[in-house]
Amino acid sequence: MFAKQHERAHLDANCEEWTFSWWDEDQAIAGYTSYRLLGQSDAWYCWGLWRPDAPLLHITEFEIPRRSDPMIAKASALWAEYTCDSPFEQWSLGNETYAVELEDPQDALGLAYGNAVPIASDLEWYANGEIEFIVDGYQQSGVLLGAIETLGGTIEISEIRAARTHRWTAEATLPPAMSGKVVAHLGPRLPFKFPTGDVLDLVLTVDGWVTQ
């Protein structure tokens, strides 16, 4: 059974990760973010936003020094924060940084070169289901709302479906958190490549992001 303190960072974990994903059932907008603590000194941050007829907004930062508050990520031109407002009920997700515009999602698995644009997001996640056990932690369904500031204007998100995971382990790493798998998917895609060479290749279905 998980208690409120399990929402926080575990000091004895060698690898710990929080993920949040969100999607509109009409596929008008969808996104994903993850924050991973590695050992006692480093962190990884990923964030992506998909919209039809618009470049993919893509952020990765793999050289984040740990701070006294491990849920605040600061690196060159990056600020991001995951805040647990109420355990198992509400989280706030914010960032101010630059995203790379990618016309082809496949570019995210290469050098991810593209036009760098300023971005700031203020998102709120609210639970609408109980936590469910998964390997190394738990997952929970919810809704997400908020605003994303871009050069093209403010993207308003009004209560769309969302989900989150939280996992930790004494091992050096964790496998991808996303469940489900599809083959030969031609719809919306949001890939990430990590320094280890591992790839998280997300594709969007009516029930959210899954891997391919």
CYANA upper distance limits for C-alpha pairs under 8 A (distance plus 0.5 A):
  2 PHE  CA      6 HIS  CA      6.74
  3 ALA  CA      7 GLU  CA      8.31
  4 LYS  CA     87 PRO  CA      6.01
  4 LYS  CA     88 PHE  CA      7.94
  6 HIS  CA     10 HIS  CA      7.96
  7 GLU  CA     84 CYS  CA      7.88
  7 GLU  CA     87 PRO  CA      6.78
  7 GLU  CA     88 PHE  CA      8.01
  7 GLU  CA    166 HIS  CA      8.16
  8 ARG  CA     84 CYS  CA      8.38
  9 ALA  CA     16 GLU  CA      7.93
  9 ALA  CA     70 PRO  CA      7.67
  9 ALA  CA     71 MET  CA      8.24
 10 HIS  CA     16 GLU  CA      8.07
 10 HIS  CA    168 TRP  CA      8.04
 11 LEU  CA     40 GLN  CA      8.41
 12 ASP  CA    170 ALA  CA      7.84
 13 ALA  CA     39 GLY  CA      7.60
 13 ALA  CA    168 TRP  CA      6.55
 13 ALA  CA    169 THR  CA      5.89
 13 ALA  CA    170 ALA  CA      5.56
 13 ALA  CA    171 GLU  CA      8.39
 14 ASN  CA     37 LEU  CA      8.28
 14 ASN  CA     38 LEU  CA      6.43
 14 ASN  CA     39 GLY  CA      4.96
 14 ASN  CA     40 GLN  CA      7.89
 14 ASN  CA    168 TRP  CA      8.15
 14 ASN  CA    169 THR  CA      6.62
 14 ASN  CA    170 ALA  CA      5.40
 14 ASN  CA    171 GLU  CA      6.43
 14 ASN  CA    172 ALA  CA      6.16
 14 ASN  CA    173 THR  CA      8.05
 15 CYS  CA     36 ARG  CA      7.56
 15 CYS  CA     37 LEU  CA      6.13
 15 CYS  CA     38 LEU  CA      5.32
 15 CYS  CA     39 GLY  CA      6.54
 15 CYS  CA    168 TRP  CA      6.18
 15 CYS  CA    169 THR  CA      6.04
 15 CYS  CA    170 ALA  CA      7.13
 15 CYS  CA    171 GLU  CA      7.11
 15 CYS  CA    172 ALA  CA      6.34
 15 CYS  CA    173 THR  CA      6.02
 15 CYS  CA    174 LEU  CA      7.33
 16 GLU  CA     36 ARG  CA      6.08
 16 GLU  CA     37 LEU  CA      5.63
 16 GLU  CA     38 LEU  CA      7.33
 16 GLU  CA    166 HIS  CA      8.12
 16 GLU  CA    167 ARG  CA      6.21
 16 GLU  CA    168 TRP  CA      4.58
 16 GLU  CA    169 THR  CA      6.95
 16 GLU  CA    174 LEU  CA      8.27
 17 GLU  CA     34 SER  CA      7.48
 17 GLU  CA     35 TYR  CA      6.10
 17 GLU  CA     36 ARG  CA      4.73
 17 GLU  CA     37 LEU  CA      6.78
 17 GLU  CA    165 THR  CA      8.40
 17 GLU  CA    166 HIS  CA      6.28
 17 GLU  CA    167 ARG  CA      5.93
 17 GLU  CA    168 TRP  CA      6.83
 18 TRP  CA     34 SER  CA      6.12
 18 TRP  CA     35 TYR  CA      5.87
 18 TRP  CA     36 ARG  CA      7.03
 18 TRP  CA    164 ARG  CA      7.78
 18 TRP  CA    165 THR  CA      6.19
 18 TRP  CA    166 HIS  CA      5.08
 18 TRP  CA    167 ARG  CA      7.21
 19 THR  CA     32 TYR  CA      7.91
 19 THR  CA     33 THR  CA      6.19
 19 THR  CA     34 SER  CA      4.73
 19 THR  CA     35 TYR  CA      7.01
 19 THR  CA    164 ARG  CA      5.83
 19 THR  CA    165 THR  CA      5.70
 19 THR  CA    166 HIS  CA      7.14
 19 THR  CA    177 ALA  CA      8.26
 20 PHE  CA     32 TYR  CA      6.25
 20 PHE  CA     33 THR  CA      5.88
 20 PHE  CA     34 SER  CA      6.93
 20 PHE  CA    162 ALA  CA      7.70
 20 PHE  CA    163 ALA  CA      6.32
 20 PHE  CA    164 ARG  CA      4.83
 20 PHE  CA    165 THR  CA      7.23
 21 SER  CA     30 ALA  CA      8.17
 21 SER  CA     31 GLY  CA      6.22
 21 SER  CA     32 TYR  CA      4.75
 21 SER  CA     33 THR  CA      6.93
 21 SER  CA    162 ALA  CA      5.98
 21 SER  CA    163 ALA  CA      5.90
 21 SER  CA    164 ARG  CA      6.77
 21 SER  CA    208 GLY  CA      8.17
 21 SER  CA    209 TRP  CA      7.76
 22 TRP  CA     30 ALA  CA      5.92
 22 TRP  CA     31 GLY  CA      5.78
 22 TRP  CA     32 TYR  CA      6.86
 22 TRP  CA    143 VAL  CA      8.08
 22 TRP  CA    144 LEU  CA      7.13
 22 TRP  CA    160 ILE  CA      7.30
 22 TRP  CA    161 ARG  CA      6.19
 22 TRP  CA    162 ALA  CA      4.58
 22 TRP  CA    163 ALA  CA      7.01
 22 TRP  CA    208 GLY  CA      7.58
 23 TRP  CA     27 GLN  CA      7.33
 23 TRP  CA     28 ALA  CA      8.48
 23 TRP  CA     29 ILE  CA      6.43
 23 TRP  CA     30 ALA  CA      4.51
 23 TRP  CA     31 GLY  CA      6.91
 23 TRP  CA    160 ILE  CA      6.69
 23 TRP  CA    161 ARG  CA      6.12
 23 TRP  CA    162 ALA  CA      6.86
 23 TRP  CA    208 GLY  CA      6.57
 23 TRP  CA    209 TRP  CA      8.42
 24 ASP  CA     28 ALA  CA      6.31
 24 ASP  CA     29 ILE  CA      6.10
 24 ASP  CA     30 ALA  CA      6.68
 24 ASP  CA    160 ILE  CA      5.99
 24 ASP  CA    161 ARG  CA      6.84
 25 GLU  CA    160 ILE  CA      8.38
 25 GLU  CA    161 ARG  CA      8.10
 25 GLU  CA    206 VAL  CA      6.02
 25 GLU  CA    207 ASP  CA      8.06
 26 ASP  CA    206 VAL  CA      8.30
 27 GLN  CA     51 ARG  CA      8.32
 27 GLN  CA     52 PRO  CA      8.26
 27 GLN  CA    206 VAL  CA      8.25
 28 ALA  CA     51 ARG  CA      6.56
 28 ALA  CA     52 PRO  CA      6.95
 29 ILE  CA     49 LEU  CA      7.96
 29 ILE  CA     50 TRP  CA      6.32
 29 ILE  CA     51 ARG  CA      5.27
 29 ILE  CA     52 PRO  CA      7.77
 30 ALA  CA     49 LEU  CA      6.46
 30 ALA  CA     50 TRP  CA      5.74
 30 ALA  CA     51 ARG  CA      7.19
 31 GLY  CA     47 TRP  CA      8.04
 31 GLY  CA     48 GLY  CA      5.96
 31 GLY  CA     49 LEU  CA      4.82
 31 GLY  CA     50 TRP  CA      6.41
 32 TYR  CA     46 CYS  CA      8.42
 32 TYR  CA     47 TRP  CA      6.22
 32 TYR  CA     48 GLY  CA      5.90
 32 TYR  CA     49 LEU  CA      7.23
 33 THR  CA     45 TYR  CA      8.06
 33 THR  CA     46 CYS  CA      5.82
 33 THR  CA     47 TRP  CA      4.67
 33 THR  CA     48 GLY  CA      6.91
 34 SER  CA     44 TRP  CA      8.47
 34 SER  CA     45 TYR  CA      6.39
 34 SER  CA     46 CYS  CA      5.67
 34 SER  CA     47 TRP  CA      7.09
 35 TYR  CA     43 ALA  CA      7.68
 35 TYR  CA     44 TRP  CA      6.25
 35 TYR  CA     45 TYR  CA      5.21
 35 TYR  CA     46 CYS  CA      7.04
 36 ARG  CA     43 ALA  CA      5.97
 36 ARG  CA     44 TRP  CA      5.55
 36 ARG  CA     45 TYR  CA      7.06
 37 LEU  CA     42 ASP  CA      6.68
 37 LEU  CA     43 ALA  CA      4.96
 37 LEU  CA     44 TRP  CA      7.11
 37 LEU  CA     70 PRO  CA      8.40
 38 LEU  CA     42 ASP  CA      5.75
 38 LEU  CA     43 ALA  CA      6.07
 38 LEU  CA     44 TRP  CA      8.31
 38 LEU  CA    172 ALA  CA      8.07
 38 LEU  CA    173 THR  CA      8.31
 39 GLY  CA    172 ALA  CA      8.17
 40 GLN  CA     66 ARG  CA      7.70
 41 SER  CA     65 PRO  CA      6.44
 41 SER  CA     66 ARG  CA      5.55
 42 ASP  CA     63 GLU  CA      7.26
 42 ASP  CA     64 ILE  CA      6.12
 42 ASP  CA     65 PRO  CA      5.53
 42 ASP  CA     66 ARG  CA      5.88
 43 ALA  CA     62 PHE  CA      7.06
 43 ALA  CA     63 GLU  CA      7.18
 43 ALA  CA     64 ILE  CA      5.55
 43 ALA  CA     65 PRO  CA      7.00
 43 ALA  CA     66 ARG  CA      6.96
 43 ALA  CA     73 ALA  CA      8.18
 44 TRP  CA     60 THR  CA      8.10
 44 TRP  CA     61 GLU  CA      6.31
 44 TRP  CA     62 PHE  CA      5.00
 44 TRP  CA     63 GLU  CA      7.20
 44 TRP  CA     64 ILE  CA      6.87
 45 TYR  CA     59 ILE  CA      8.30
 45 TYR  CA     60 THR  CA      6.24
 45 TYR  CA     61 GLU  CA      5.72
 45 TYR  CA     62 PHE  CA      6.96
 45 TYR  CA     64 ILE  CA      8.48
 45 TYR  CA     73 ALA  CA      8.25
 46 CYS  CA     58 HIS  CA      8.40
 46 CYS  CA     59 ILE  CA      6.05
 46 CYS  CA     60 THR  CA      5.06
 46 CYS  CA     61 GLU  CA      7.09
 46 CYS  CA    192 PHE  CA      8.27
 47 TRP  CA     58 HIS  CA      6.61
 47 TRP  CA     59 ILE  CA      5.51
 47 TRP  CA     60 THR  CA      7.11
 48 GLY  CA     56 LEU  CA      7.68
 48 GLY  CA     57 LEU  CA      5.95
 48 GLY  CA     58 HIS  CA      5.06
 48 GLY  CA     59 ILE  CA      6.60
 48 GLY  CA    190 LEU  CA      7.47
 49 LEU  CA     56 LEU  CA      6.52
 49 LEU  CA     57 LEU  CA      5.59
 49 LEU  CA     58 HIS  CA      7.22
 49 LEU  CA    190 LEU  CA      8.41
 50 TRP  CA     54 ALA  CA      8.14
 50 TRP  CA     55 PRO  CA      8.03
 50 TRP  CA     56 LEU  CA      5.72
 50 TRP  CA     57 LEU  CA      7.22
 50 TRP  CA    188 PRO  CA      7.79
 50 TRP  CA    189 ARG  CA      8.26
 50 TRP  CA    190 LEU  CA      7.75
 51 ARG  CA     55 PRO  CA      7.95
 51 ARG  CA     56 LEU  CA      7.56
 54 ALA  CA    103 GLU  CA      8.19
 55 PRO  CA    101 GLU  CA      5.84
 55 PRO  CA    102 LEU  CA      5.72
 55 PRO  CA    103 GLU  CA      5.30
 55 PRO  CA    104 ASP  CA      8.25
 56 LEU  CA    100 VAL  CA      8.32
 56 LEU  CA    101 GLU  CA      6.00
 56 LEU  CA    102 LEU  CA      5.45
 56 LEU  CA    103 GLU  CA      6.82
 56 LEU  CA    104 ASP  CA      8.18
 56 LEU  CA    105 PRO  CA      7.33
 56 LEU  CA    190 LEU  CA      8.32
 57 LEU  CA     99 ALA  CA      6.12
 57 LEU  CA    100 VAL  CA      6.17
 57 LEU  CA    101 GLU  CA      5.45
 57 LEU  CA    102 LEU  CA      7.05
 58 HIS  CA     99 ALA  CA      5.77
 58 HIS  CA    100 VAL  CA      5.65
 58 HIS  CA    101 GLU  CA      6.96
 58 HIS  CA    102 LEU  CA      7.66
 58 HIS  CA    108 ALA  CA      8.25
 59 ILE  CA     98 TYR  CA      7.83
 59 ILE  CA     99 ALA  CA      5.63
 59 ILE  CA    100 VAL  CA      6.96
 60 THR  CA    192 PHE  CA      8.41
 61 GLU  CA     75 ALA  CA      8.41
 62 PHE  CA    194 PHE  CA      8.37
 62 PHE  CA    195 PRO  CA      7.91
 63 GLU  CA     75 ALA  CA      7.75
 64 ILE  CA     73 ALA  CA      7.00
 64 ILE  CA     74 LYS  CA      6.85
 64 ILE  CA     75 ALA  CA      5.98
 65 PRO  CA     73 ALA  CA      8.25
 65 PRO  CA     74 LYS  CA      7.86
 65 PRO  CA     75 ALA  CA      7.80
 66 ARG  CA     70 PRO  CA      6.37
 66 ARG  CA     73 ALA  CA      7.87
 67 ARG  CA     72 ILE  CA      7.46
 67 ARG  CA     73 ALA  CA      8.06
 71 MET  CA     81 GLU  CA      6.34
 71 MET  CA     82 TYR  CA      6.06
 71 MET  CA     83 THR  CA      7.54
 72 ILE  CA     79 TRP  CA      7.99
 72 ILE  CA     80 ALA  CA      6.49
 72 ILE  CA     81 GLU  CA      5.06
 72 ILE  CA     82 TYR  CA      7.24
 73 ALA  CA     78 LEU  CA      7.98
 73 ALA  CA     79 TRP  CA      6.22
 73 ALA  CA     80 ALA  CA      5.53
 73 ALA  CA     81 GLU  CA      6.55
 74 LYS  CA     78 LEU  CA      6.02
 74 LYS  CA     79 TRP  CA      5.23
 74 LYS  CA     80 ALA  CA      7.12
 75 ALA  CA     79 TRP  CA      7.25
 77 ALA  CA     97 THR  CA      6.11
 77 ALA  CA     98 TYR  CA      7.60
 78 LEU  CA     95 ASN  CA      7.98
 78 LEU  CA     96 GLU  CA      6.59
 78 LEU  CA     97 THR  CA      5.09
 78 LEU  CA     98 TYR  CA      7.85
 79 TRP  CA     95 ASN  CA      5.98
 79 TRP  CA     96 GLU  CA      5.76
 79 TRP  CA     97 THR  CA      6.78
 80 ALA  CA     93 LEU  CA      8.17
 80 ALA  CA     94 GLY  CA      6.07
 80 ALA  CA     95 ASN  CA      4.58
 80 ALA  CA     96 GLU  CA      6.95
 81 GLU  CA     92 SER  CA      8.43
 81 GLU  CA     93 LEU  CA      6.49
 81 GLU  CA     94 GLY  CA      5.85
 81 GLU  CA     95 ASN  CA      6.89
 82 TYR  CA     91 TRP  CA      7.58
 82 TYR  CA     92 SER  CA      6.46
 82 TYR  CA     93 LEU  CA      5.43
 82 TYR  CA     94 GLY  CA      7.24
 83 THR  CA     91 TRP  CA      6.04
 83 THR  CA     92 SER  CA      5.52
 83 THR  CA     93 LEU  CA      7.00
 84 CYS  CA     90 GLN  CA      6.83
 84 CYS  CA     91 TRP  CA      5.08
 84 CYS  CA     92 SER  CA      7.05
 85 ASP  CA     89 GLU  CA      8.29
 85 ASP  CA     90 GLN  CA      5.88
 85 ASP  CA     91 TRP  CA      5.80
 85 ASP  CA     92 SER  CA      7.31
 86 SER  CA     90 GLN  CA      5.51
 86 SER  CA     91 TRP  CA      7.42
 88 PHE  CA    127 ALA  CA      7.34
 88 PHE  CA    130 GLU  CA      8.45
 88 PHE  CA    131 ILE  CA      7.85
 89 GLU  CA    126 TYR  CA      6.18
 89 GLU  CA    127 ALA  CA      5.44
 90 GLN  CA    124 GLU  CA      7.75
 90 GLN  CA    125 TRP  CA      6.07
 90 GLN  CA    126 TYR  CA      5.12
 90 GLN  CA    127 ALA  CA      6.84
 91 TRP  CA    124 GLU  CA      6.42
 91 TRP  CA    125 TRP  CA      5.58
 91 TRP  CA    126 TYR  CA      7.20
 92 SER  CA    122 ASP  CA      7.87
 92 SER  CA    123 LEU  CA      6.35
 92 SER  CA    124 GLU  CA      5.16
 92 SER  CA    125 TRP  CA      6.76
 93 LEU  CA    121 SER  CA      8.09
 93 LEU  CA    122 ASP  CA      6.57
 93 LEU  CA    123 LEU  CA      5.57
 93 LEU  CA    124 GLU  CA      6.73
 93 LEU  CA    125 TRP  CA      8.24
 94 GLY  CA    120 ALA  CA      7.84
 94 GLY  CA    121 SER  CA      5.77
 94 GLY  CA    122 ASP  CA      5.19
 94 GLY  CA    123 LEU  CA      6.72
 95 ASN  CA    119 ILE  CA      8.28
 95 ASN  CA    120 ALA  CA      5.88
 95 ASN  CA    121 SER  CA      5.82
 95 ASN  CA    122 ASP  CA      7.51
 96 GLU  CA    118 PRO  CA      8.12
 96 GLU  CA    119 ILE  CA      6.36
 96 GLU  CA    120 ALA  CA      4.82
 96 GLU  CA    121 SER  CA      7.25
 97 THR  CA    118 PRO  CA      6.37
 97 THR  CA    119 ILE  CA      6.09
 97 THR  CA    120 ALA  CA      6.99
 98 TYR  CA    116 ALA  CA      6.40
 98 TYR  CA    117 VAL  CA      5.70
 98 TYR  CA    118 PRO  CA      4.84
 98 TYR  CA    119 ILE  CA      6.07
 99 ALA  CA    116 ALA  CA      6.03
 99 ALA  CA    117 VAL  CA      5.89
 99 ALA  CA    118 PRO  CA      6.82
 99 ALA  CA    119 ILE  CA      6.92
100 VAL  CA    112 ALA  CA      7.99
100 VAL  CA    113 TYR  CA      7.67
100 VAL  CA    114 GLY  CA      5.86
100 VAL  CA    115 ASN  CA      5.99
100 VAL  CA    116 ALA  CA      5.01
100 VAL  CA    117 VAL  CA      6.83
101 GLU  CA    114 GLY  CA      5.81
101 GLU  CA    115 ASN  CA      5.75
101 GLU  CA    116 ALA  CA      6.88
101 GLU  CA    117 VAL  CA      7.77
102 LEU  CA    107 ASP  CA      7.31
102 LEU  CA    108 ALA  CA      7.95
102 LEU  CA    112 ALA  CA      7.79
102 LEU  CA    113 TYR  CA      8.02
102 LEU  CA    114 GLY  CA      6.21
102 LEU  CA    115 ASN  CA      8.13
104 ASP  CA    108 ALA  CA      8.47
105 PRO  CA    109 LEU  CA      8.40
105 PRO  CA    189 ARG  CA      6.96
105 PRO  CA    190 LEU  CA      6.81
105 PRO  CA    191 PRO  CA      7.13
106 GLN  CA    110 GLY  CA      7.85
106 GLN  CA    191 PRO  CA      7.79
107 ASP  CA    111 LEU  CA      7.19
107 ASP  CA    112 ALA  CA      5.56
107 ASP  CA    113 TYR  CA      7.78
108 ALA  CA    112 ALA  CA      5.07
108 ALA  CA    191 PRO  CA      6.59
108 ALA  CA    192 PHE  CA      6.60
108 ALA  CA    193 LYS  CA      7.52
109 LEU  CA    191 PRO  CA      7.28
109 LEU  CA    192 PHE  CA      6.83
109 LEU  CA    193 LYS  CA      5.96
109 LEU  CA    199 VAL  CA      8.17
117 VAL  CA    150 THR  CA      8.07
117 VAL  CA    151 LEU  CA      7.53
118 PRO  CA    150 THR  CA      6.93
118 PRO  CA    151 LEU  CA      7.31
119 ILE  CA    148 ILE  CA      7.61
119 ILE  CA    149 GLU  CA      6.09
119 ILE  CA    150 THR  CA      5.54
119 ILE  CA    151 LEU  CA      7.97
120 ALA  CA    148 ILE  CA      6.25
120 ALA  CA    149 GLU  CA      5.54
120 ALA  CA    150 THR  CA      7.45
121 SER  CA    146 GLY  CA      8.25
121 SER  CA    147 ALA  CA      6.37
121 SER  CA    148 ILE  CA      4.69
121 SER  CA    149 GLU  CA      6.55
122 ASP  CA    146 GLY  CA      6.22
122 ASP  CA    147 ALA  CA      6.00
122 ASP  CA    148 ILE  CA      6.86
123 LEU  CA    144 LEU  CA      7.37
123 LEU  CA    145 LEU  CA      6.25
123 LEU  CA    146 GLY  CA      4.84
123 LEU  CA    147 ALA  CA      6.73
123 LEU  CA    148 ILE  CA      8.30
124 GLU  CA    144 LEU  CA      6.09
124 GLU  CA    145 LEU  CA      5.94
124 GLU  CA    146 GLY  CA      6.45
125 TRP  CA    142 GLY  CA      7.25
125 TRP  CA    143 VAL  CA      6.25
125 TRP  CA    144 LEU  CA      5.00
125 TRP  CA    145 LEU  CA      7.25
125 TRP  CA    162 ALA  CA      8.10
126 TYR  CA    142 GLY  CA      5.86
126 TYR  CA    143 VAL  CA      5.88
126 TYR  CA    144 LEU  CA      6.91
127 ALA  CA    140 GLN  CA      7.51
127 ALA  CA    141 SER  CA      6.52
127 ALA  CA    142 GLY  CA      4.54
127 ALA  CA    143 VAL  CA      6.97
128 ASN  CA    141 SER  CA      6.53
128 ASN  CA    142 GLY  CA      5.08
128 ASN  CA    143 VAL  CA      7.49
129 GLY  CA    140 GLN  CA      6.74
129 GLY  CA    141 SER  CA      5.87
129 GLY  CA    142 GLY  CA      6.91
130 GLU  CA    140 GLN  CA      6.68
130 GLU  CA    141 SER  CA      7.97
131 ILE  CA    138 TYR  CA      6.69
131 ILE  CA    139 GLN  CA      6.12
131 ILE  CA    140 GLN  CA      5.20
131 ILE  CA    141 SER  CA      8.24
132 GLU  CA    138 TYR  CA      5.84
132 GLU  CA    139 GLN  CA      5.75
132 GLU  CA    140 GLN  CA      6.66
133 PHE  CA    137 GLY  CA      6.66
133 PHE  CA    138 TYR  CA      4.97
133 PHE  CA    139 GLN  CA      7.04
134 ILE  CA    138 TYR  CA      5.42
134 ILE  CA    139 GLN  CA      7.14
135 VAL  CA    167 ARG  CA      8.21
136 ASP  CA    167 ARG  CA      5.61
136 ASP  CA    168 TRP  CA      6.21
136 ASP  CA    169 THR  CA      6.80
137 GLY  CA    165 THR  CA      8.03
137 GLY  CA    166 HIS  CA      6.17
137 GLY  CA    167 ARG  CA      4.70
137 GLY  CA    168 TRP  CA      6.95
138 TYR  CA    165 THR  CA      6.29
138 TYR  CA    166 HIS  CA      6.13
138 TYR  CA    167 ARG  CA      7.01
139 GLN  CA    163 ALA  CA      7.82
139 GLN  CA    164 ARG  CA      6.10
139 GLN  CA    165 THR  CA      4.72
139 GLN  CA    166 HIS  CA      6.94
140 GLN  CA    163 ALA  CA      6.25
140 GLN  CA    164 ARG  CA      5.98
140 GLN  CA    165 THR  CA      7.01
141 SER  CA    161 ARG  CA      8.43
141 SER  CA    162 ALA  CA      6.58
141 SER  CA    163 ALA  CA      4.83
141 SER  CA    164 ARG  CA      7.01
142 GLY  CA    161 ARG  CA      6.79
142 GLY  CA    162 ALA  CA      5.51
142 GLY  CA    163 ALA  CA      5.98
142 GLY  CA    164 ARG  CA      8.32
143 VAL  CA    159 GLU  CA      6.13
143 VAL  CA    160 ILE  CA      5.89
143 VAL  CA    161 ARG  CA      5.14
143 VAL  CA    162 ALA  CA      5.17
143 VAL  CA    163 ALA  CA      7.79
144 LEU  CA    157 ILE  CA      8.10
144 LEU  CA    158 SER  CA      7.90
144 LEU  CA    159 GLU  CA      5.64
144 LEU  CA    160 ILE  CA      5.97
144 LEU  CA    161 ARG  CA      6.90
144 LEU  CA    162 ALA  CA      6.26
145 LEU  CA    156 GLU  CA      8.33
145 LEU  CA    157 ILE  CA      5.46
145 LEU  CA    158 SER  CA      5.35
145 LEU  CA    159 GLU  CA      5.13
145 LEU  CA    160 ILE  CA      7.14
146 GLY  CA    156 GLU  CA      6.62
146 GLY  CA    157 ILE  CA      5.68
146 GLY  CA    158 SER  CA      7.11
147 ALA  CA    154 THR  CA      7.04
147 ALA  CA    155 ILE  CA      6.08
147 ALA  CA    156 GLU  CA      5.11
147 ALA  CA    157 ILE  CA      6.38
148 ILE  CA    154 THR  CA      6.16
148 ILE  CA    155 ILE  CA      5.51
148 ILE  CA    156 GLU  CA      7.09
149 GLU  CA    153 GLY  CA      6.60
149 GLU  CA    154 THR  CA      5.04
149 GLU  CA    155 ILE  CA      6.83
150 THR  CA    154 THR  CA      6.44
150 THR  CA    155 ILE  CA      7.94
162 ALA  CA    208 GLY  CA      8.26
165 THR  CA    177 ALA  CA      7.53
168 TRP  CA    174 LEU  CA      8.21
169 THR  CA    173 THR  CA      8.06
169 THR  CA    174 LEU  CA      7.82
176 PRO  CA    200 LEU  CA      7.21
178 MET  CA    209 TRP  CA      7.84
178 MET  CA    210 VAL  CA      6.38
178 MET  CA    211 THR  CA      7.12
179 SER  CA    210 VAL  CA      6.44
179 SER  CA    211 THR  CA      7.59
180 GLY  CA    210 VAL  CA      5.72
180 GLY  CA    211 THR  CA      6.91
181 LYS  CA    210 VAL  CA      6.11
181 LYS  CA    211 THR  CA      5.43
181 LYS  CA    212 GLN  CA      5.86
182 VAL  CA    210 VAL  CA      7.67
182 VAL  CA    211 THR  CA      7.05
182 VAL  CA    212 GLN  CA      5.58
183 VAL  CA    212 GLN  CA      6.29
184 ALA  CA    212 GLN  CA      8.23
185 HIS  CA    203 VAL  CA      7.63
185 HIS  CA    212 GLN  CA      7.97
187 GLY  CA    203 VAL  CA      7.31
187 GLY  CA    204 LEU  CA      7.09
188 PRO  CA    203 VAL  CA      6.19
188 PRO  CA    204 LEU  CA      5.89
189 ARG  CA    201 ASP  CA      7.77
189 ARG  CA    202 LEU  CA      6.12
189 ARG  CA    203 VAL  CA      4.87
189 ARG  CA    204 LEU  CA      6.84
190 LEU  CA    201 ASP  CA      6.69
190 LEU  CA    202 LEU  CA      5.46
190 LEU  CA    203 VAL  CA      6.74
191 PRO  CA    199 VAL  CA      7.72
191 PRO  CA    200 LEU  CA      6.11
191 PRO  CA    201 ASP  CA      4.62
191 PRO  CA    202 LEU  CA      6.02
192 PHE  CA    199 VAL  CA      6.28
192 PHE  CA    200 LEU  CA      5.63
192 PHE  CA    201 ASP  CA      6.76
193 LYS  CA    197 GLY  CA      6.96
193 LYS  CA    198 ASP  CA      6.50
193 LYS  CA    199 VAL  CA      5.03
193 LYS  CA    200 LEU  CA      6.89
194 PHE  CA    198 ASP  CA      5.92
194 PHE  CA    199 VAL  CA      6.77
200 LEU  CA    211 THR  CA      7.51
201 ASP  CA    211 THR  CA      6.01
201 ASP  CA    212 GLN  CA      6.52
202 LEU  CA    209 TRP  CA      6.29
202 LEU  CA    210 VAL  CA      5.94
202 LEU  CA    211 THR  CA      5.14
202 LEU  CA    212 GLN  CA      7.01
203 VAL  CA    209 TRP  CA      5.93
203 VAL  CA    210 VAL  CA      6.01
203 VAL  CA    211 THR  CA      6.48
203 VAL  CA    212 GLN  CA      7.21
204 LEU  CA    208 GLY  CA      6.13
204 LEU  CA    209 TRP  CA      5.04
204 LEU  CA    210 VAL  CA      6.92
205 THR  CA    209 TRP  CA      6.60
205 THR  CA    210 VAL  CA      7.73
